[in-house]
Amino acid sequence: MVNKNSSLSIAKNTSADYYKLLGVEKTATEADIKNAYRKLALKYHPDRNPNDVHAQEMFKEISVAYSILSDPNRRRQYDISGPSETALDFDGVDLSNDIGAVGRVFGALFSKLGVPIPTVVPAKILGQAKEICCGESGSPTVTLLEPGKLVDGSVNKQEGNFYKFTVTEADQKQGIIVRVSSASMSKFKLIIFDKDGGVRQIQESQKKRNCTSAELFYVPFDRIHIGDFVPLKHYMEYKEAPQAFHYLDGLEPRESFPLRLGDQIICVYGDQFLTRTKYSVQILPLNEECTETIQNIRNLETTLTSKKAEMAKFENEYTEAKKRFEEAKQKLKEEDKFISESLKSRDKLYDELFENCQKPFADKTISNGRKGSKSFFGAIFS
């Protein structure tokens, strides 16, 4: 059994070297870190190492390391101050959960990273999924989804509704999207299972302008995922930096991988705290009408990926320029004070000079006429 406190010890381990855990250099790129994590995740994945506590612990450690080093902000903080208790501060992850054999959740793909790391899925949901996929009697009801048809539903908190759809060869070639949205802004998880009922991927709902939604993309091209931008979090961490520098912090590349042919089982899991989750679910196969839009998406996402790196560089330039500006502003303030005081001192010194020049004549009276002489009219009438 996994020690429930093990994850906390990982987070608080001040001697942890996340670069060393993943086997990369401190100068490693995002791609280097991601590739290293994928290899180690496959090696230590608990589904490949049943009942191996060491493998489970290693999987947790490398997952924490990846969660830190794959995020530019956390990586920067880690490089400066090292590991801290904030290592586990990312949504949806609970490395201290021990749900048991049926409730094992290590096959999940965490929505914001797009790679396998532990995430919470109740044992009840996993057990129901296994019953459905194995065709056991008494398994929960499964609703069939037809391509393009919008199906409305609602689910209680910590409960799940199951759906089934079929992937054809055309779907594999063209691509297919699973989309769940909630006009009532409900919070939920969208889960897809493998043929044995294990979790293959999880997508957390995200807030959009008019709804919350979660999508699973199985398309024949690589794309990116952009996590929610949280202004308050930005203010707390980077209140001196303009928000524009961090709009793309949540941008992560997503590699494409196809679904197997045949029936697929998905689940909409209610994450609301008090109320039921209301939603609509839809299966959307890509078609020829999507070709131009797809190309535009790919072009734009390529631009945004480059822009993320560009903005990181620009932020450094901006910071240096702002620093120089602040230094220049301070220097201007000092020069203003010096020159103003110098001008006052100059006037004072000239006044002092005039006074010193007058001192030898201080005992003489200056009048309209000279002392002892008469005026012109005085001389006439005297």
Phi, psi and omega per residue, in radians:
M1 nan 2.473 -3.116
V2 -1.360 2.356 3.101
N3 -1.168 2.158 -3.067
K4 -1.173 -0.337 -3.132
N5 -1.664 0.022 -3.031
S6 -1.113 -0.662 -3.117
S7 -1.137 -0.623 3.138
L8 -1.162 -0.646 3.128
S9 -1.159 -0.555 3.092
I10 -1.135 -0.828 -3.072
A11 -1.125 -0.605 -3.053
K12 -1.620 0.002 -3.110
N13 -1.262 1.762 -3.056
T14 -1.274 -0.165 3.130
S15 -1.726 0.032 -3.111
A16 -1.131 2.327 3.058
D17 -1.992 1.723 -3.043
Y18 -1.142 -0.566 3.088
Y19 -1.130 -0.750 3.140
K20 -1.161 -0.671 3.112
L21 -1.012 -0.702 -3.125
L22 -1.558 -0.143 3.109
G23 1.277 0.624 3.137
V24 -2.203 2.850 3.091
E25 -1.432 2.861 3.117
K26 -1.180 -0.311 3.118
T27 -1.615 0.138 -3.074
A28 -1.059 2.514 3.091
T29 -1.423 3.002 3.092
E30 -1.038 -0.699 3.139
A31 -1.132 -0.709 3.117
D32 -1.070 -0.766 -3.117
I33 -1.149 -0.740 -3.125
K34 -1.145 -0.772 3.136
N35 -1.111 -0.719 3.123
A36 -1.098 -0.740 3.141
Y37 -1.127 -0.738 -3.125
R38 -1.024 -0.771 -3.127
K39 -1.101 -0.791 -3.130
L40 -1.212 -0.619 3.133
A41 -1.110 -0.704 3.103
L42 -1.158 -0.640 -3.118
K43 -1.201 -0.749 -3.032
Y44 -1.811 0.102 -3.111
H45 -0.955 2.208 -3.100
P46 -1.018 -0.501 3.092
D47 -1.154 -0.445 3.101
R48 -1.597 -0.220 -3.122
N49 -2.285 1.108 -3.108
P50 -1.038 2.416 3.103
N51 1.120 0.259 3.108
D52 -1.770 1.720 -3.081
V53 -1.097 -0.681 3.141
H54 -1.050 -0.747 3.131
A55 -1.105 -0.706 3.125
Q56 -1.103 -0.741 3.141
E57 -1.162 -0.714 3.113
M58 -1.118 -0.687 3.138
F59 -1.096 -0.721 3.094
K60 -1.091 -0.797 -3.084
E61 -1.101 -0.806 -3.123
I62 -1.219 -0.480 3.099
S63 -1.196 -0.730 3.076
V64 -1.114 -0.767 3.138
A65 -1.038 -0.755 -3.133
Y66 -1.161 -0.717 -3.117
S67 -1.068 -0.527 3.129
I68 -1.428 -0.885 -3.015
L69 -1.328 -0.349 3.130
S70 -1.460 -0.205 3.121
D71 -1.793 2.040 -3.064
P72 -0.967 -0.655 -3.107
N73 -1.234 -0.831 3.127
R74 -1.149 -0.640 3.135
R75 -1.114 -0.752 3.128
R76 -1.074 -0.749 3.126
Q77 -1.142 -0.709 3.134
Y78 -1.127 -0.735 -3.136
D79 -1.086 -0.541 -3.115
I80 -1.440 -0.841 -2.986
S81 -2.036 -0.088 3.141
G82 1.407 -2.997 -3.100
P83 -1.077 2.612 3.087
S84 -2.615 3.085 -3.122
E85 -1.216 -0.151 3.103
T86 -1.435 0.051 -3.102
A87 -1.054 -0.514 -3.118
L88 -1.739 0.249 -3.060
D89 -1.509 1.203 2.987
F90 -2.537 2.520 -2.923
D91 -1.017 2.436 2.914
G92 1.479 -0.173 -3.062
V93 -1.692 2.307 3.101
D94 -2.396 1.635 -3.074
L95 -1.414 -0.079 -3.122
S96 -1.683 -0.013 -3.099
N97 -1.322 2.372 3.048
D98 -2.234 1.675 -2.990
I99 -1.629 -0.294 3.141
G100 1.807 -3.101 -3.025
A101 -1.086 -0.921 -3.118
V102 -1.196 -0.571 -3.077
G103 -1.562 0.231 -3.107
R104 -1.122 2.327 -2.982
V105 -2.084 0.236 -2.987
F106 -1.265 -0.136 3.125
G107 -1.446 -0.056 -3.040
A108 -1.244 2.645 3.004
L109 -1.861 2.013 -3.085
F110 -1.197 2.274 -2.944
S111 -1.023 -0.665 -3.021
K112 -1.510 -0.187 3.111
L113 -1.900 -0.501 3.114
G114 1.283 0.275 3.120
V115 -2.371 2.786 -3.035
P116 -1.195 2.038 2.929
I117 -2.521 2.774 -3.079
P118 -1.068 2.432 3.038
T119 -2.597 2.771 -2.976
V120 -1.471 2.103 2.945
V121 -2.319 2.134 -3.089
P122 -0.986 2.531 -3.140
A123 -1.022 -0.585 -3.130
K124 -1.068 -0.773 -3.136
I125 -1.139 -0.753 3.138
L126 -1.135 -0.673 3.103
G127 -1.136 -0.718 3.117
Q128 -1.132 -0.714 3.125
A129 -1.090 -0.711 3.123
K130 -1.124 -0.719 3.104
E131 -1.067 -0.748 -3.132
I132 -1.131 -0.861 -3.081
C133 -1.165 -0.508 -3.136
C134 -1.603 -0.007 3.087
G135 1.190 0.535 -3.121
E136 -1.310 2.559 3.128
S137 -1.199 2.588 -3.139
G138 1.373 0.155 3.129
S139 -1.257 2.763 -3.096
P140 -1.050 2.776 3.097
T141 -1.186 2.426 3.130
V142 -2.100 2.220 -3.138
T143 -1.619 2.293 3.139
L144 -1.402 2.284 3.090
L145 -1.814 2.232 3.081
E146 -1.737 2.531 -3.106
P147 -0.930 2.265 3.063
G148 1.429 -0.250 -3.080
K149 -1.491 2.213 3.141
L150 -1.496 2.195 -3.118
V151 -2.045 2.135 3.103
D152 -1.506 2.628 3.120
G153 -2.789 2.968 3.034
S154 -2.592 2.654 -3.076
V155 -2.581 2.516 3.109
N156 -1.227 2.842 3.099
K157 -1.068 2.435 3.115
Q158 1.033 0.470 3.013
E159 -2.133 2.899 -3.125
G160 -2.379 2.491 2.997
N161 -1.854 2.336 -3.062
F162 -1.815 2.531 3.135
Y163 -2.395 2.739 3.129
K164 -2.294 2.449 2.997
F165 -2.505 2.834 -3.049
T166 -1.975 2.322 3.104
V167 -1.737 2.175 3.119
T168 -1.740 3.023 3.092
E169 -1.095 -0.624 3.101
A170 -1.121 -0.681 3.105
D171 -1.114 -0.710 3.114
Q172 -1.083 -0.674 -3.095
K173 -1.326 -0.830 -3.066
Q174 -1.453 -0.597 -3.090
G175 1.897 2.755 -3.109
I176 -2.569 2.569 -3.132
I177 -2.156 2.332 3.006
V178 -1.838 2.145 -3.058
R179 -2.268 2.287 3.036
V180 -2.170 2.306 3.136
S181 -2.365 2.704 3.137
S182 -2.339 1.945 3.113
A183 -1.189 -0.382 3.125
S184 -1.507 0.137 3.107
M185 1.107 0.544 3.121
S186 -1.206 2.708 3.098
K187 -1.773 2.360 -3.086
F188 -2.764 2.989 3.018
K189 -2.069 2.479 3.007
L190 -1.908 2.098 -3.031
I191 -2.116 2.380 3.009
I192 -2.103 2.473 -3.027
F193 -1.961 2.768 3.038
D194 -1.485 -3.089 -3.031
K195 -1.148 -0.344 -3.138
D196 -1.713 0.042 3.140
G197 1.598 0.099 3.073
G198 -1.412 2.677 3.137
V199 -1.240 2.204 3.094
R200 -1.736 -0.725 -3.120
Q201 -2.726 2.537 3.076
I202 -2.216 2.381 3.036
Q203 -2.182 2.120 3.084
E204 -1.357 2.542 3.069
S205 -1.168 2.548 3.111
Q206 -2.178 2.599 3.130
K207 -1.360 2.214 3.010
K208 -1.946 -3.021 -3.058
R209 -1.146 -0.749 -3.052
N210 -2.061 0.076 -3.087
C211 -2.887 3.055 2.859
T212 -1.875 2.568 -3.105
S213 -2.651 2.768 3.047
A214 -2.460 2.378 -3.125
E215 -2.282 2.508 2.977
L216 -2.007 2.117 -3.097
F217 -1.850 2.137 3.024
Y218 -2.127 1.476 -2.969
V219 -2.206 2.708 -3.075
P220 -1.454 0.664 3.079
F221 -2.737 2.666 3.107
D222 -1.330 2.583 -3.127
R223 -2.476 -3.099 3.114
I224 -2.127 2.746 3.014
H225 -2.068 2.362 3.110
I226 -2.082 1.979 -3.137
G227 -1.232 2.901 -3.129
D228 -1.058 2.406 3.000
F229 -1.598 2.163 -3.092
V230 -1.922 1.816 -3.090
P231 -0.960 -0.716 -3.115
L232 -1.113 -0.736 3.114
K233 -1.102 -0.708 3.098
H234 -1.069 -0.770 -3.114
Y235 -1.089 -0.701 -3.112
M236 -1.172 -0.609 -3.045
E237 -1.682 -0.586 -3.022
Y238 -2.374 0.838 -3.018
K239 -1.125 -0.313 3.118
E240 -1.518 -0.271 -3.070
A241 -1.757 2.406 3.067
P242 -1.016 2.520 -3.088
Q243 -1.022 -0.579 -3.058
A244 -0.964 -0.502 3.140
F245 -1.199 -0.310 -3.008
H246 -2.129 0.176 3.079
Y247 -1.041 -0.538 -3.046
L248 -1.800 0.250 3.137
D249 -1.037 -0.586 -3.110
G250 -1.495 0.168 -3.132
L251 -1.316 2.170 3.122
E252 -2.340 2.385 3.075
P253 -1.217 2.527 3.093
R254 -2.167 2.034 3.091
E255 -1.370 2.530 -3.129
S256 -1.468 2.506 2.993
F257 -2.610 2.384 -3.008
P258 -1.413 2.766 2.983
L259 -1.468 2.641 3.073
R260 -1.220 2.751 3.083
L261 -1.180 2.606 3.059
G262 1.839 -2.841 -3.048
D263 -1.296 2.461 3.107
Q264 -2.157 2.481 3.125
I265 -1.967 2.244 3.065
I266 -2.187 2.872 3.129
C267 -2.447 2.392 2.983
V268 -1.796 2.005 -3.045
Y269 -1.839 2.208 -3.106
G270 -1.328 2.109 3.138
D271 -1.882 0.121 3.115
Q272 -1.151 2.565 -3.104
F273 -1.414 -0.692 -3.067
L274 -2.098 -0.617 -2.995
T275 -1.892 2.974 3.066
R276 -1.255 2.636 3.070
T277 -1.606 2.137 3.090
K278 -1.861 2.378 -2.996
Y279 -2.740 3.014 2.983
S280 -2.294 2.439 -3.126
V281 -2.149 2.528 -3.061
Q282 -2.662 2.473 3.039
I283 -1.811 2.174 -3.053
L284 -2.172 1.698 3.037
P285 -1.235 2.431 3.070
L286 -1.298 2.667 -3.126
N287 -2.517 -3.073 -3.077
E288 -1.100 -0.489 3.126
E289 -1.143 -0.315 -3.072
C290 -1.569 -0.154 -2.977
T291 -0.971 -0.887 -3.096
E292 -1.161 -0.729 3.128
T293 -1.103 -0.732 3.122
I294 -1.047 -0.763 3.140
Q295 -1.112 -0.690 3.103
N296 -1.137 -0.687 3.091
I297 -1.082 -0.808 -3.113
R298 -1.089 -0.742 3.135
N299 -1.107 -0.781 -3.112
L300 -1.170 -0.721 -3.131
E301 -1.189 -0.561 3.035
T302 -1.113 -0.742 3.107
T303 -1.099 -0.762 -3.129
L304 -1.143 -0.649 3.106
T305 -1.086 -0.769 3.091
S306 -1.163 -0.648 -3.110
K307 -1.129 -0.584 3.115
K308 -1.055 -0.827 3.116
A309 -1.157 -0.684 3.139
E310 -1.101 -0.726 -3.127
M311 -1.221 -0.569 3.081
A312 -1.105 -0.728 3.102
K313 -1.195 -0.743 -3.131
F314 -1.105 -0.615 3.128
E315 -1.076 -0.710 3.094
N316 -1.099 -0.745 3.126
E317 -1.132 -0.739 3.125
Y318 -1.081 -0.773 -3.136
T319 -1.064 -0.758 3.124
E320 -1.158 -0.739 3.133
A321 -1.121 -0.720 3.119
K322 -1.117 -0.695 3.111
K323 -1.087 -0.776 3.122
R324 -1.136 -0.654 3.106
F325 -1.105 -0.782 3.131
E326 -1.100 -0.682 3.103
E327 -1.147 -0.724 3.125
A328 -1.149 -0.681 3.126
K329 -1.119 -0.714 3.111
Q330 -1.144 -0.712 3.121
K331 -1.127 -0.720 3.112
L332 -1.060 -0.707 3.117
K333 -1.079 -0.766 -3.141
E334 -1.171 -0.721 3.134
E335 -1.161 -0.688 3.086
D336 -1.011 -0.821 3.138
K337 -1.107 -0.768 -3.105
F338 -1.118 -0.811 -3.089
I339 -1.170 -0.750 3.122
S340 -1.043 -0.798 3.126
E341 -1.164 -0.624 3.130
S342 -1.150 -0.710 3.111
L343 -1.118 -0.715 3.088
K344 -1.115 -0.732 3.124
S345 -1.113 -0.684 3.122
R346 -1.063 -0.838 3.118
D347 -1.054 -0.707 -3.135
K348 -1.135 -0.701 -3.139
L349 -1.163 -0.682 3.099
Y350 -1.151 -0.688 3.062
D351 -1.059 -0.713 3.112
E352 -1.119 -0.681 3.115
L353 -1.080 -0.803 3.130
F354 -1.067 -0.713 3.138
E355 -1.107 -0.731 -3.127
N356 -1.161 -0.620 3.109
C357 -1.170 -0.516 -3.086
Q358 -1.480 -0.279 -3.056
K359 -0.980 -0.713 3.140
P360 -1.108 -0.349 -3.098
F361 -1.879 0.305 -3.049
A362 -1.126 -0.449 -3.061
D363 -1.642 0.088 -3.120
K364 -1.886 2.470 -3.123
T365 -1.719 2.309 3.129
I366 -1.859 2.159 -3.139
S367 -2.324 -2.982 -3.131
N368 -1.198 -0.595 3.088
G369 -2.063 2.904 3.136
R370 -1.461 2.675 -3.109
K371 -1.102 2.252 3.091
G372 1.550 -0.051 -3.130
S373 -1.931 2.700 -3.142
K374 -1.787 2.721 3.102
S375 -1.355 2.993 -3.110
F376 -1.084 -0.831 -3.126
F377 -1.255 -0.521 3.108
G378 -1.154 -0.634 3.131
A379 -1.178 -0.576 -3.110
I380 -1.271 -0.778 -3.027
F381 -1.677 0.169 3.120
S382 -1.359 nan nan
